[in-house]
Structures are given as C-alpha cells and as structure tokens.
C-alpha cells in the first residue's frame, strides 16, 4: 500500500512490459471476436514525468527517454510503442507517460472490454478520473488476487490478464504461483503475463522451477538484465512470465530485445527467453 508507480513510470521495465502488452493485444485483435483484459495492479493509468516524484528518481531517463531518442533505428514493434506514447503528448514536448490501463484503453475495439483494478485508495480515484466514462471499462478497488477470482473466466473467453505486483510482501512469488494455478483452473485459454523484478537470479531460478513443477503448459519466461547480477540488493533487471503467449511473440522478442539491450544498457545488459513448460503437461 506504500508503493506508488509514479516513481518508476517509463523506466526500462515499463518499456519492455508495455511493448509486450501491445504485441499481445495486437495478436488478439487479429480476430473480430471480442476479447477481455484484466489489469490487476493498474496504478493511476497516466503519469506526469515532470512530477516531483518522477524527477526524484529520473528512471524514465534510462527508459522511455532513451527509446525516444533512438526511435529512428528501432524495430517496427518498438516504433508502434513510441507512436502510442507520442499520442499522449503534444508536438515534440512530451511529459506524459501512459501506464498499462491507458495503453490497453487506446488499443481495444468497440466490442472489447477491460477491467482495471487498483488497491491504493488514493490511486484508484485518480485511475477512475483518467479512464473517464466508457462502457467498455470497469474500475475495481480490490486485492489483486481476489479480483482475478472474481473476474475469471470472462464471458468473452478470449483475452489477457496482466499481473504487475509492487513486491511489497516477501511471499509475492508464491502468491503469483498460487494465482496462476487457480487462474488456469478457471480460464485455461487466457494469456497471462506476470511481471517480476530481478535482484538475486537464484531466487528467480527457484521460482521458475516452481512454475515448471505446476505442470501447466505453455509457460515462458522472458528476463531482461540491465547489468550483471553481482549485487543481489539492487534491481538488476526485470522479467515477464507468460502463459499461452501468442505463437508470434518469441520471434518478435528476438528482434525487439537485442535492440533494447543496445539502447537501454549500451550493450552491458542481456536477455533470455526460456520455455519453462512445453505445449502439453
């Protein structure tokens, strides 16, 4: 309840997470049939990068700012992301960064639907203001894992769940594992994306093993390191665990991520894509 994403908006982790979000939504839009998106830790939706909180950390300088500065050399998927961010700003002077709710809202069609959930009592009010009045959008104020139980399975039977915890509790990884197991029982065909920070790679390896032991098929882990993980007290990277990722995503990431390594880490970083489970259990 102390976490406020404004301190981290537009950082390297947001860049990767939001590009992946856009790629999944683009894949879902290839069929006319409606889809559903659940954003469990939505934040406030739109962020002012000139706000004191954002400038205090200046994390966007090593994220979206670098991407914007080198957009002319970017792969098509990254350029689409850049164009979307620019759409929230005026001319060449930009200060606004769209969070995952705003990105999703920009991309869904008339027939699609989204639920954005935020537990922080102040942030959910701001989120409601930013999302405006739209019959396709529902704002909830619940525990993230409870909202997954409440909203799944959706009547659309197609769609995505984005889980982006603040990691304020020590058992967040085990909570995510339990949430994925329960969600798979409720809605086995949905696309799931679980974000996580990477400090100590040994912790991540144990969690990946726990996920593999669930026997749930089609689980893939995408890790992006900004530096070698020599200090387990620092944020050395971030990752996404994806279940039922679009079949096109891995090949797209093999084009996107090398460019991001070069642009965001000046070549000092790295990425890995690992299949934790196969096509069937």
C-alpha positions in Angstrom: 0.0 0.0 0.0 3.0 2.3 0.1 4.0 1.7 -3.5 3.4 4.5 -6.0 4.4 3.8 -9.6 4.9 7.4 -10.4 8.5 7.0 -9.0 9.2 4.4 -11.7 6.9 5.3 -14.6 8.6 5.0 -18.0 11.6 3.1 -16.7 13.3 0.2 -18.6 10.9 -2.3 -17.0 7.9 -0.3 -18.2 9.3 -0.1 -21.7 9.6 -3.9 -22.0 6.4 -4.7 -20.2 4.3 -2.3 -22.3 5.8 -3.4 -25.6 4.9 -7.0 -24.8 1.4 -5.9 -23.7 1.0 -4.2 -27.1 2.2 -7.2 -29.0 -0.3 -9.5 -27.2 -3.2 -7.1 -27.8 -2.3 -6.7 -31.4 -2.4 -10.5 -31.7 -5.8 -10.7 -30.1 -7.1 -8.1 -32.5 -6.4 -10.3 -35.5 -9.8 -11.9 -34.9 -13.0 -10.0 -34.9 -14.3 -11.8 -31.9 -14.3 -9.7 -28.7 -11.7 -10.1 -26.0 -11.3 -9.2 -22.4 -8.3 -7.6 -20.5 -7.8 -7.6 -16.7 -5.1 -5.4 -15.3 -4.7 -6.4 -11.6 -2.3 -3.7 -10.4 -3.3 -0.8 -12.6 -1.9 2.2 -10.8 -3.2 5.6 -11.8 -3.2 4.9 -15.6 -1.4 8.1 -16.8 1.8 9.6 -15.4 3.3 13.1 -15.4 7.1 12.6 -15.9 7.7 16.2 -14.8 6.1 15.5 -11.4 8.4 15.8 -8.4 8.1 12.0 -7.7 9.1 11.1 -11.2 12.0 13.5 -11.3 13.3 12.4 -7.9 14.3 9.0 -9.4 14.5 10.0 -13.0 14.1 6.4 -14.0 12.4 7.4 -17.2 15.7 8.9 -18.4 17.1 5.4 -18.7 13.9 4.0 -20.2 11.4 5.8 -22.5 13.7 8.8 -22.9 16.4 6.7 -24.4 13.9 4.8 -26.6 12.5 8.1 -27.9 16.0 9.4 -28.7 16.8 6.3 -30.8 13.4 5.6 -32.2 14.5 6.1 -35.8 16.6 2.8 -35.6 14.0 0.8 -33.7 12.2 -2.3 -34.9 8.6 -1.8 -36.1 7.1 -3.0 -32.8 9.1 -0.5 -30.8 8.1 2.3 -33.2 4.5 1.4 -32.7 5.0 1.8 -29.0 6.8 5.1 -29.4 4.0 6.4 -31.6 1.4 5.4 -29.0 3.3 7.3 -26.3 3.7 10.3 -28.5 -0.1 10.3 -28.9 -0.4 11.2 -25.3 1.7 14.3 -25.7 1.7 17.5 -27.8 4.3 18.1 -30.5 7.9 17.5 -29.6 7.3 18.5 -26.0 6.3 15.4 -24.2 5.9 14.8 -20.4 3.1 12.3 -20.2 3.6 8.5 -20.0 0.7 6.1 -20.4 0.6 3.2 -18.0 -0.9 -0.2 -18.9 -4.5 0.9 -18.4 -4.1 3.8 -20.8 -2.2 1.7 -23.3 -4.9 -1.0 -23.3 -7.7 1.6 -23.5 -6.0 3.0 -26.6 -5.9 -0.3 -28.3 -9.2 -2.1 -27.5 -12.0 -2.0 -30.0 -15.7 -1.2 -29.6 -16.5 -4.9 -28.9 -13.7 -5.5 -26.4 -13.8 -5.0 -22.6 -11.3 -4.2 -19.9 -11.3 -4.3 -16.0 -8.6 -2.2 -14.3 -8.0 -2.8 -10.6 -6.1 -0.8 -8.0 -6.0 -1.3 -4.2 -4.4 2.0 -3.2 -7.4 4.2 -2.0 -6.0 7.5 -3.5 -4.7 5.9 -6.7 -8.0 4.2 -7.6 -9.7 7.6 -7.5 -7.1 9.0 -9.9 -7.4 5.9 -12.1 -11.2 6.4 -12.3 -10.6 10.0 -13.4 -8.0 9.1 -16.0 -10.1 6.3 -17.5 -13.2 8.5 -17.9 -16.6 7.3 -18.8 -16.5 4.3 -21.1 -18.9 1.4 -21.0 -16.0 -0.9 -22.1 -14.1 -0.1 -18.9 -14.7 -1.1 -15.4 -12.6 0.1 -12.4 -12.3 -2.1 -9.4 -10.9 -1.5 -5.9 -9.9 -4.9 -4.6 -6.9 -7.1 -3.7 -5.3 -8.1 -7.0 -5.6 -11.9 -6.5 -9.2 -11.6 -5.3 -10.1 -9.6 -8.5 -8.7 -12.5 -10.6 -11.0 -14.9 -8.8 -14.0 -12.5 -9.2 -13.5 -11.8 -12.9 -12.3 -15.1 -14.3 -13.4 -16.7 -16.5 -14.7 -13.8 -18.6 -17.8 -14.3 -20.8 -15.6 -13.4 -23.9 -13.4 -16.5 -23.4 -10.6 -14.6 -25.1 -8.2 -12.2 -23.7 -5.3 -11.4 -21.3 -4.5 -10.9 -17.6 -1.6 -8.6 -16.7 -0.3 -9.0 -13.1 2.2 -6.4 -12.1 2.8 -6.5 -8.3 4.7 -3.9 -6.3 6.6 -6.7 -4.4 6.0 -5.1 -1.0 5.5 -8.5 0.6 8.1 -11.2 1.0 5.9 -14.1 -0.4 4.9 -12.4 -3.7 6.5 -15.1 -5.8 4.5 -17.8 -4.1 1.3 -15.7 -4.3 1.8 -15.4 -8.0 2.3 -19.2 -8.4 -0.9 -19.9 -6.5 -2.7 -17.2 -8.6 -1.6 -18.8 -11.8 -2.6 -22.3 -10.7 -6.1 -21.0 -9.7 -6.5 -18.9 -12.8 -5.5 -21.8 -15.1 -8.3 -23.9 -13.5 -10.8 -21.1 -14.1 -9.6 -20.0 -17.5 -7.0 -22.2 -19.1 -7.0 -20.5 -22.5 -6.3 -16.9 -21.4 -3.0 -15.2 -22.0 -1.3 -14.3 -18.7 1.7 -12.0 -18.1 3.3 -11.8 -14.6 5.9 -9.1 -14.1 8.7 -9.5 -11.6 11.9 -7.7 -10.5 15.3 -9.5 -10.8 17.7 -8.9 -7.9 19.1 -12.3 -7.0 19.0 -14.6 -10.0 18.9 -17.6 -7.7 15.5 -16.5 -6.3 14.2 -16.3 -9.9 15.6 -19.7 -10.8 13.8 -21.3 -7.8 10.5 -19.6 -8.8 10.9 -20.7 -12.4 11.4 -24.3 -11.2 8.2 -24.0 -9.0 6.3 -22.9 -12.1 7.6 -25.7 -14.1 6.6 -28.1 -11.4 2.9 -27.0 -11.7 2.6 -28.9 -15.0 0.7 -26.0 -16.5 1.6 -26.0 -20.2 2.9 -23.2 -22.3 4.8 -21.2 -19.7 7.6 -18.9 -21.0 9.9 -16.7 -19.1 11.5 -13.5 -20.6 14.3 -12.0 -18.5 16.0 -8.6 -19.3 19.1 -7.7 -17.4 20.4 -4.2 -17.3 23.7 -5.3 -15.8 25.4 -8.4 -14.5 23.7 -9.5 -11.2 26.7 -9.0 -9.0 24.7 -7.2 -6.2 21.6 -9.0 -5.1 20.4 -5.9 -3.2 19.9 -3.9 -6.5 17.4 -4.1 -9.2 19.5 -5.8 -11.9 16.7 -6.5 -14.4 13.1 -7.5 -14.7 11.1 -10.3 -16.2 7.8 -11.5 -17.5 6.4 -15.0 -17.1 3.9 -15.6 -19.9 1.3 -18.4 -20.2 -0.3 -19.0 -23.6 1.9 -16.4 -25.2 1.0 -15.8 -28.9 3.0 -18.0 -31.2 4.4 -15.0 -32.9 5.8 -13.4 -29.7 9.1 -15.2 -29.3 10.3 -14.4 -32.8 9.3 -10.8 -32.3 11.1 -10.6 -29.0 14.3 -11.9 -30.6 14.2 -8.8 -32.8 13.0 -6.3 -30.1 15.1 -7.3 -27.1 18.6 -7.1 -28.8 17.7 -3.5 -29.8 16.6 -2.7 -26.3 19.8 -4.2 -24.8 21.8 -2.0 -27.1 19.7 1.1 -26.5 18.8 0.8 -22.8 22.0 -0.7 -21.4 24.6 0.4 -24.0 25.3 -3.3 -24.6 26.1 -4.1 -21.0 22.8 -6.0 -20.5 21.4 -9.2 -21.7 18.2 -11.1 -22.2 17.0 -14.7 -22.1 13.8 -16.4 -23.3 13.2 -19.7 -21.6 10.3 -22.2 -22.0 9.5 -23.5 -18.5 6.9 -25.9 -19.8 6.0 -27.3 -23.2 2.9 -27.4 -25.3 1.2 -30.0 -23.0 1.6 -31.1 -19.4 
